[in-house]
Amino acid sequence: MIKETGATPLTLLSSAEVWDRIDPLAPDLGTDPVVMGLGALPYAQLSCPQFERLCYELLVAEGFSPRFFGRRGQRDYGVDIIVESGEKRRVYQCKNFAHEPKSAELRDAVAKFEADWLIGANLPRPQQFVYCCPQPLNDKALGESWTKFKDDFQQRTKVEVSFWDKYALDARLRRLPDIVAGLFSDSYAEHFCMCDDWRDDLWIRVSWNEARHPSIERFLNWHKRGAIYVSDEDEQHFQDLLSASPVLAIRGLPGSGKTFFGLEMGCRLYEPRRRLYYATLKDSTNPDRLWKSVRRRGNLPSLFVLDDCHLDLNCAGIVRERLVPELKGGAVKLLFILRDPPVSAIHEFDDTPDWLISLEQDEALIDMRTSLNRTRTVVEHLRTDMVGLSQLRLGKLHHFSGGDLLLLDELLSGIHSPLELDELRPEKLYHQIRSRYFEGNRILPTIRILASLAQFDLTPLASFLDGGWQSGEKALAAPLMSELFGPPRYQFLHSSLAELVLRAQAALEIDTAHLEQDVAKTTAGALLTYLHHLLLSSAARDGREVVFMANLELVLTGRLKLAEGSVEAGIKASVLADEAIQAGVEAHLNHCSFNFLNICLINLSIAAHPALRRYLELVENRFRLLFQHHHDGFDSIGLKTVGTGFLSLRRNAPDVLARMEEEFGSENLLCLIVANGNLFELFRILQYATSAFREALMDRLDPGRATALVEKTITARRSVGTLHFTIRELSKTDPALLGRLEQAIGAQQFLRLIAANGTLFELFRIMEYATPAFREALMDRLDPDGAAALVDKTIAAGRSVGTLPLAMRELSETDPALLGRLEQAIGAQQFLRLIAANGTLIDLFGILERATSAFRKALVDRLDPDGATVLVDKTIAAGRSIESLHHTLRQLSKIPAQLERLEDLIGVHGWWRLFVGVGTLNSISQNTQVMSDVFRERIINASSDLGVPEWQGIIARGLFLNACTFVTDKLATYPAASRTAFCEALRQAAGPLAAEASWFDINPSHPPASPDSDESRILHEALRMRVEGINMDGFFGLDFREATNALAFAWRKRIDLRPSLASHFLEILPPTTEWPRQEGVIAAIRLVLAIARSEAIPLQDAQQLLATTGLFLDQDVCAETHTLPLFLLIWNMVALHYERVTNHSFDGALPNKLVETLLDQLEQRVRSKGPNKEKIAQLALAGLLGFLLPSVTAKLRNIIKPFSGTTPWLEEEINKDQVGFVPALFALEGIALLKQSDAVFKPLVCAKILLKLGKYEDIGPAIEHLRERVKRHGKRR
């Protein structure tokens, strides 16, 4: 970052100031080479900002990170763009002259640069000043006077002057067709860059030019009007994932917003900005065309969005595999968009591709889910007049839209005020659809058929529909569909809209009460008629069985949004029950996978349809067909999915499975697998076969056959990324069988397989779930060369190392000795090589935290300063958060020499680069706190070099809470120069930071109590503005964490709003179905329980909240919650019961089931060793339970007996200021269960405990009761 100096502040231009030069959606000029000329690029057509964009993109394509530069209120200092690389700096002046500039004009430009930049502003001296102009320039043509001027300037200033003229620009652009197309036109990319068929490529650049695809046109419309809602958390999550992985996938139901979310997030990417390209597998499933066209569009940072990947997952996988070299470079990122599988578990089917499972394992898969809360947030984003909808009104919107964003938009377009929601009826919505699209209440039978098919994403052949269009009907349908060719067919705009159109048409003839029944009947009829047409169609004769089966599979895997699950299953069951369909399936049974048949069984089972028996017979017949190809290997689709065949019979007809196993026998099946399959088929069969059949298979699996299966698996290049799922399942259900399987295959063969088809991750996963004996056997055979080869493969595959610390943690918990052997086998140097290639400093720190102490030392010893610098650079470039690094530093601080070495390797400069690039005030505080004293002092002193912009970026990147904490606890230790710059930065950042802070952030934020400094006054003013801006509209539709903190903050800060808050008390909280069950988030309900103790809250609401909370706290929820938050939550329940439910009595404060749960949790936690803070929390929970329920004191004594020898120093910890009054009192009550009460509650101890009450803002009757209890304890002696 350039430090501002001199009287006039300078700054890099903000994104808003240069948006016309960096907008990823910027349109091209649309110039036609036939009109403008084929021989040269029409530079003259570019505006000045467009020419600057051209220069900027050229620099990006050459690997630089250019930045626009200027003075506030002005454009530049004789410079438009600056490029810094290490200590070297170049500046660029961009002038799009229509004429060749004269030497005088060039001298003026250079003189302005010298006067304004070098002298006037005293900015850092660049090595080169580059003058960019799309006219031919050369020193000879400009004359001797120019040459002398240039040489004198260089001698005087040490700055070289050079040109980017027409020839230099042309030479660069001829090899950059994507830049030429993005600025001029696709036609110019073809002619100027000699890129034939550029316009016919499958990838469409998403831009403000006329869209070639309906999905892009709709996205641009929504994006332009700001109608796409993305929460801050989702945006940050997406950016974090994309920074850590070159490939992401988004999965969800139709209408869940997958495509819009992906494209919108692409528009919001920073550092770097990325062009967006879009393609869909509906247009082509040719992987060669897709990957080749990516390669010539990857000169600029770009995000390639491949939609509808569920149509051909294999094609998507091939594209990903072939793009590995480009993806490793970082400029190209790939985003797959696909639908949910027809069942919830992705691992249900044998043919789930390895690449998709790999993304899920690497946490690079985003699942889009609909919910009532999401509907609320989207509605409030689209319509500010809908903020604060009641649960009833919101429920109507959610019900009628099914959570589908397209349908929701349709609904809202016809609703003018929230009051209309009270009268919202289906018929009104349907009338709105008919008026909007069909000019009124016209019965349109062919549109109804088209919509029936389009609900399942079918694109019917034109030959099926063209004879049925009524007069003018096709013209009405035109805005809702596209005409495709090869063969001619019709594609509806969206499956969700098709559902709505079908209902709108059906409602013209059927009353609302019978509408769903009629829609189901119409849908089933249309599907059957069309599928019959496909079976007989001459247009599909050549491959009609393929077309028929593909369309039938689309029907079975499609998901309806507006129909109940049982109704949808009924539609599919009626299709499957049709005799012609059954005959068609049977005739093409050799083309059916067992996955397809399993989907048939699932739908028939849900519908309880008698045709289930017929399809079970088809599964049996499919097994017989499989064995007919015992030796020829023809039936690969059957064998590849045979495990699902076993699963489907095990689930639906165990007796049939046993009969099939007996009919074919283990020997025949094993011969079939050895002849035509590989290890994966064997593993899947073992997972779902009966116990007896598993044993029979294992009896016949000799080493020769096992070796043959390993060889075939290697030859087939099957990834081993899913093997650990079966190993994990067998380790739970049949560990003895797993041991036999491991022994039969052997450790050496397993390692060969992993070395050939896997990476280091697969080794760790298999180690995690294998039997202890087999782990040892694997380790005995893993040599350094084998480990190095695995590292090489992991690097070549571009696998993110972000999940490696998790695998190490699992191993450290289950078998730490094995982890040590594995570390030693791989070696520190290989680990560092892997991290340098595929990771960042975050990954290094994560591995250091999970590694054994010996390996941690080896890693730190092997790391050199250059390696540390590379990791710092990659961390900043990836935008990775550094909030968790202090955990590793704290671990290293146990061995000061290791901590000091790591500090020196990164260096003061490196740490500040991290803080300025990706850090927050919190990361500065947390990390410096655990650094060595000497290094911390050096870090703090070096902060004097930071200017206002650097501090402003650090402040703005974090929370308002961070700013308050830093000013209160840390700022005074910083040098005066740092405090001055910080204060100015805070003045600019605090207001926006407080205004935009989440409730979770703002609620615990407390500026310094005494506003005796500028920083304190700034924070108090920012907080005051936020408090004054609170209104009731902002409390509805929040998630659980936000709602609880919003209530607590507003109740504390806005006493005038308490009546309104009280009257909407339970309505502000989300429904209990949306309360969080993971990560202890539920503990925040204590904030609301504390408010419920006020008489202002209706008694019925307080009682309902208490009862609901008690029921919600089951074993799973309590297990997810840390002990201290759990204790505080329970105490607030008890206090509410005491003050509002009973007449100041603690009897019956907790439900019996909850008491049992708490005792169970306490017993489990005491067994595990923990720090003193955790022990105090456990004692507090025990003391509270003993206080409430004297009948369980004996059990409690037994549970906390392990603490008997530790009570003296725990008592000292309890008396410290950090422990509050309530937990301190009950922790002492817990200790009193183990020893005499008088020995615990000494007068001095009681006096210290009472002093802790001074920190409580509100002391109610329950706390007052505890105060009196402490006083009585103190008087007993």
Helices and strands as residue ranges (DSSP letters): E 10-12, H 19-22, H 33-36, G 43-45, H 48-61, E 67-71, E 81-85, E 88-94, H 103-113, I 114-120, E 128-132, H 139-142, H 144-157, E 160-164, H 166-173, H 177-183, H 186-192, G 198-200, E 204-205, H 214-224, H 232-244, E 247-252, H 258-267, E 275-280, H 287-295, E 302-307, G 309-311, H 313-322, H 324-329, E 332-339, G 346-348, H 354-361, E 365-367, H 372-382, G 384-386, H 391-401, H 405-413, G 418-423, H 426-438, H 445-454, H 462-465, H 473-477, G 478-480, E 481-484, E 489-492, H 495-506, G 512-514, H 515-536, G 541-543, H 544-557, H 565-577, H 579-587, G 589-591, H 594-606, H 611-628, H 636-640, H 642-652, H 654-676, H 679-688, H 691-700, H 703-715, H 723-733, H 735-745, H 747-757, H 760-769, H 772-781, H 784-797, H 804-814, H 816-826, H 828-838, H 841-850, H 853-862, H 865-878, H 885-892, H 896-918, H 921-929, H 933-942, G 943-945, H 948-957, H 960-969, G 971-973, H 976-996, H 999-1002, H 1014-1028, G 1032-1035, H 1040-1053, G 1055-1057, H 1058-1063, H 1065-1068, G 1072-1074, G 1081-1084, H 1085-1092, H 1099-1112, H 1115-1119, H 1123-1136, I 1137-1141, H 1152-1167, H 1172-1188, G 1190-1192, H 1193-1199, G 1201-1206, H 1207-1214, H 1221-1231, H 1237-1240, H 1243-1251, G 1252-1255, H 1261-1275
